[in-house]
């Protein structure tokens, strides 16, 4: 089925938004394409989910936003190296778009003939990075040129829904400050729904991870901030 889109690549659409038309003489009264998150009604193609448009050679699909992160310039993210080219790494940032980390950002006087990127970051390595540029025409570009950024070599990464990040940080960092103060752990919350936790012992790891999961699972719970504080106090006491 050939589709003529009226939307653009990477456009965010809502359920019921018109995406395009079936071309040719083919008549489609109604057809559902759950694998593509679209449906066709009277030769018109609609999105069935809130998501990001992907234009294909002969069709169109939508990647759901639930559970995904939409990158923005200056965001702090945690990513995993999933590909290596001659001049850059491809990084998974839990987004419909893969990110790029250029070799010149990591290696001084970078020369692709002399430097093998695998000697610096390999497949599966995780990094704390910041997005330096991002738009609809190209994949996000990352940097790790800062003292607090770079390869993650210790601690635990906790996954949460990206939509829960503001709740985990809290107004004026109120929730994050409670997590830090009452756990005694080092905690970095990335905008793409990954939390980097470093603690001095297993008991503290378990306590702070459970507290983060509590916030992720019950973001609208009345008195959540106080509940997290009480939990950490009871679990860890004055240790």
N, C-alpha and C positions, 0 to 999 in steps of 0.2 A: 504494500500500500504506500503510495507516494504522497507525502505531506508537504503542503506549502505553508511554512510557519509565518506567523505575524508577530512573533516574539523573538528576542535575541538570545544568543548563548549566554548562560549564567544569570539570566533574569530571574528574579524571585517571583513566584506566582502562588496564588491561593487556590483552594478547591473551587472548581467551577469556572476558573478563568479560561477564556478562549485562547488556544495556542496556535491554531492554524486550520487549514481546510484540506480535505482529501482531494487530490488532483485527479483529473481524468473523468471518465464516464461511470466509474464504479460508484454504486449507490450503497451507502451504509446507513441503515436506520438506527441501529444501536449495537455497539461492540465495546466490551471492556478488555483492557490490556493491563492486568494487575502487575505484571513484571515491569511495565514501563510507567505505571502510576498515571495512566491517562485513559480516557474513554472517548468513543466517537458516537456522536448523536447527529443524525441527519447531515452527515458528511462534514461535521464540524468537530474538531479535536479539542477536548477540555482536560485540564488537570484535575486529578482526583485527590491531590494532597497539597499541603503547603510545602513548597520545595524550590529547587533550582533547576532551570531548564537546561537540557542537553540536546543540541541539534545534531542529528545523525544524517548519514548520506541519504537515506530514504525514509526517515521518520523523525520522531521526536519523543523524548522521555523526560521524566522529572525525578530528581533525586530528593527524597523527603528530608526536611530540615530537622525533624525530631531526632535528637541525639547527635546532630552535626553542629559544627562550629563554622560561622561565617567570618572569615578573617578581616581585620581592619588594621590600618597603618598604626604603628606604635604598640600594638598588642604584645604582651608577653605570652609566649607559647612554649609548650614542651612537645618536641617532635621526635620521630623515629626515622633513622636513615633507612630508606627502602630502595634506593637506586644510586648508582655511581656512574657518572659520565667522565669525559676527559677534563672538563673544566668546572664541574659542579656536582653537588649531591642533590638527590631528590628526597624530600622529607615529608612523611605523613604527619599532618597536624590535626587529624580527626575532622577533616573538612571535605566537602565535595571536590576541593582543589588541592592538589599536591603543591608543596612549597619548594623553593630552590634556595640552596646555600652555595654561593660561589666560592671556588677555591681561593680566590684572591682575598676573600674575607678572613680566611683561616691561616693561609700560608704567606709569609712575607716574600715579596719578589716572586710571586707564583709564576711558574712556567710549566705548562702541561706536558712538555717533552721531558722535563727533569723530575717533576714531582708526581708520585702516584698517590691519588687521593685516599686510597685504602690504607695507607700508612698513617693517616691522621684520623679519619672516621670511617668505620666499616658498616656494612649492612647490619641492622639491629641495634646499633648504638643509639642512645637517646641524648638529646641536647636541650638545654634551656636557651631560647633564642628570642629575638624581638623582630617583628615585621617592620621592614623599612619602606616597602612599597607594595601596593595592592590595588588592582582595578580589574574591570571586567575583561580587559584585552590580554592579560597575561597572568601567569601564576604568581602567588605572593613570593616576595624575595625576603630572605631572612638575613640577620646578622648575629654573630656571637662576639662582636668586638666590644666587650665591656667586661669588667672584672667579675661581675656576678653571673655572667653568661658563659656557656660552654658545654662541654661533655659532662653528662651526669654519670658519676662513677660510684655513688653510694646512695643509701637511703631506699625508700619505697615510693613508688608512684601509685596514687589512688585515683581511680576514674570516677568522675561524677558527670551529671548532665551539664553541658555548657550553660544552660539556662539557670542552673543553681549557683553559678559562680558569684553573682552579686550577693546572694544570701550567705554564702560561706565567708565572704569578706565582711559583709555587714555595713550598716551606715557608719561613716567615719571609722571604718575598720573595726567596729565594735566586736563582731563575732570572731574575726581573725585574732584580735588581741586577747580574747578569752582563751582561744585554742592555744596560743603561744604561751600565755602566762601560766595557765593551769596544767599544761602538759610538759612544759620545759623543753619542747621540741623546736627544731627549726622547720618552718612551714612556708612554702612558696606556692601561691595559688596562680596557675596560668589561666588565661582567658579561654582556652580551648577545652576546659573541663578536666584538666589533669592537675593533681596536687602533689607536690614533691615534699615528702616528710622525712626528716632525719632526727632520730632520737638516740638517747644514750643506752636504752635497754628495751627488751621485748615488751615488758609491761606497759611502758609509755607508748610504744608503737601501737599495741593493741588498743589502748584507751583512745588515743587521738584518731586512729583510723575508724573506730566505732563511732566516735563523735562526729566525724565528717560524714559518715554514712547516715547518721541520724538526721543531719541537716539536709542531705541529698534526698532522703526518703520522705521527710516531713517538713518541707519548706514553709508551709502555711500554718503550722502548729502554733497555737497561742502560747506565749511564754517560752518559745523555743530557745532563745538566748539564755534565759535563766536555767532551763532544763539541761542545756549543754554544760553550763558552768557547774551545776550541781552534780551531774554525772562525773565530770573530771575530778571534782573535789572528793566525791565518795570513792572513786576508783583509785586515785593516786594519793589523796590526802596531802600531806606536806612534803612528800618525797621529791 
